[in-house]
Amino acid sequence: MSAPAGPGRVLIFGAGGLGREVLQILRDIAASGRPAEAIGFAVDPSHRGAPTLGGLPVHDDAMAMVRADPTLSVVVALGDPGLRAATVERLSGARFATLRHPAAWLGESVTLGEGSIVFGHASATTDVAIGRHVLVNPGCTLAHDVVLEDFATLAPAVALAGGVHVEAGADLGTGARVIPRRRIGRSAVVGAGAVVIRDVPPGVTVVGVPARMLRGG
């Protein structure tokens, strides 16, 4: 994958820890010489807290800002896949920024969908497809032919072997491992440190080594 153009002027939706991490990604992109500027944070009115964060204003009407400034892009910095999907739907019509940290390594045949965020020291080798609004945290490794569908979330240091397919909205915890050619079902949850050796059905939670379904999941 060739080096992408900078994201330009970006509004960060979400003012929690992930939002602050995204601010740092934008600053690192700018330091690398690509155009990137965080113009502030946006939150739902019910979550409005401090008026500023990281020296930037916190707003409570993202769509009004988007309508007022056609050059503005939004990145949805919410870790929960379902909440991220619902927010993207509410922001229909907005332009979404796609962020790739300068220290991420993506091979030339890797595709990266709109609104996705790839942190530094994540890597994807060859023929990897990353969908829309996917979150790939620091230290994740994606081997050949991995597929991450829309709104999938990989916590730090997740390792996916060749041919793994992660369906839409699945959430893999810190340090989870998946052996080759396994499938993680839609909206499934893989616990931190789990080792997946069998396909995970949609909507269930698995934990442990090897990963097993939680009782009642």
N, C-alpha and C positions, 0 to 999 in steps of 0.2 A: 504494500500500500504506500503510495507516495505521500509526502508530507502534506497535510490538509491546509487550506487557507485558514486564517484566523476567524474566530466566530464573530468578531466585531463587538457591538454594544449589546450587553446581555443583562437581563433581569433574572435574578435567581429567585425561584419560587420555593420557599422553605427557608426558615431562619434558625434551624437547629444545627446540630453538629455537622450533618452532611452539607448544609448550605454553606457553612464556614469553610469546609474542605473544598467545595466547588469554587468559592472565592479564591482560595489559594491556587487552584488549578488555573483559573483565569489569569491570575497575576504571573504564574510561571509561564503560561503561553505568551503573555505580553513580553516577559523578559527574554524569551527566545527570539523575539523579533517579529512575531505574527500579531496582527491587530486583534486585541482582546481587551475589553473594558467592562467590568462589572459596574452597573450604574445604580444598583441597590438591590434590596430584597423585597419580596412580596409574600404576604401571608393572608389567610382567611381573616376577616374582621374579628371573628371570635377568638383568634389566637394572637391578636395584636399585643405585643409586649413593649419592650423598649423602643423608642423612636429611631434609634440608630443601632447598627451592628457592624463591627469592623470598620467604623468610620463612614459607613454608608447608610442612607435612609432606609427605613422599613415602611413599605406601602401596604395598603389593604384593598387595592382595586387594580389587579394586574391587567385585566382587559381594557380598562380605561387608559392605562399607560400604553398598551399595545396599539389601540386605536389612534392615540394621539401622536405616535411616533412610528411610522412604517419601517424605519431602519432597525427597530428594536427586535431582538430575539429573546426567547424565554428558555431557561433550562429548569426542569422540575427536579429539585433536590430533595426528594422524599424517599426514604429507604424502603418503606412498605410498598410492595408491588401493586396491591389493590388500590391503595390511596394514590399512588403515582398515576395509575391508569384513570381513576376517576377525575383527578385534577387535569390531566391532559384532555379528557373529554370536555370538561367545563371550559377549557381554554381553546376550544375549537375555533379555528381561524387564525390563531397566533402562529408565528414562525418560531420554530424550536431550534435552539443551538445544539450542535453536536460537539462534544468536548473530548479531545484526546490529549492527555498530558504529554509534554515533550519527552519524558522518560519512559513512555510506554513503547513497546516494540510490537508492531503489527506487520506481518508479512505482506508481500505485494498482492496476494490473492485474497486478502481478508476484506470483507465488506462490513461497513459500519452504518447502522441505520440512524435516521433522524432522531435527535433528542437523547442519544445514548451518551454515557459518560464512561471513559476509560482512564483509570488512574495511573500514576507513575509506577513503573516496575511491574506492570501487568504485561503479559506477552501472549501472542496468538501466532501460530506458525504459518500454516498454509491451508487454503480452501476452508477458511472459517467464516461463517455467516453470523453476524451479530445484528439482531433486529432493532426495532425502534424502542427508544426509552429504556434500554437495557443499562444496568449498573454493573460495572466490572471494577471491583475494588483493588487496592494495591496488592501486588504479589500474586495475583491470579495467573494461572498458566492454562492455556487452551491449546491442545494438540491438534493435529490435522483433522479436517472434516468435522469439527465441532459445529453444532448449530445452537444458537441461543435465540429463542423466539422473543417476540415483543414483551417488554416489561419483566423479563427475567432479572433476577438479582443474585450476584455472586459477592458474598462477603470477602474480607481479606483472606488471601492465601488459599483460595479454592483451586483445586487441580482437577482438570477434566482431561481424561485420556482420549485417544483418537476415536472419532466417530460417535462421541456422546451427543445426545440430542436433549436439550432442555426446553420444555414446552413453555408456553406463554404464562407469565406470572409466577413461575416457580421461584423459590427462595432458598438458596444454599448457604448454610452457616459457615462461620469462620473455620478454615482449615479442612473443610469437607473434601473427600476424594471420591472420584467416580472412575471405575475401571472401563476399558474400551467397550464401545458399541452398546452402552446402556442408555435407557430413556427415562428422563425425569418428567412425570406427568404434569399437566396443567395445574397451576396453583398448589403444587406439592411443596412441602417444606422438608429440607434435609438439615438435621441438627449439626451444630458445630462439632468438628472432628469426626463425623461419621464417615464410614467407608462403604460406598454403595457398590454391591456386587451383583444386584438384580435390578430389573426395571422397577421404578417406583410409580404406582398408579396415581392418577390425577387426584388432587385434593387431600392426600394423606400426609402424615408426618412420620418420618423415619429418623431413628437415632441409633448411635452405637457402632461397634465394630464386631462383625459386619452390621450394616444398618438393618434395623428391623422396625416394623410399624409399631407406633405407640398404641397401646391398648385403648380402644375407643376412637382411634384415628380413622 
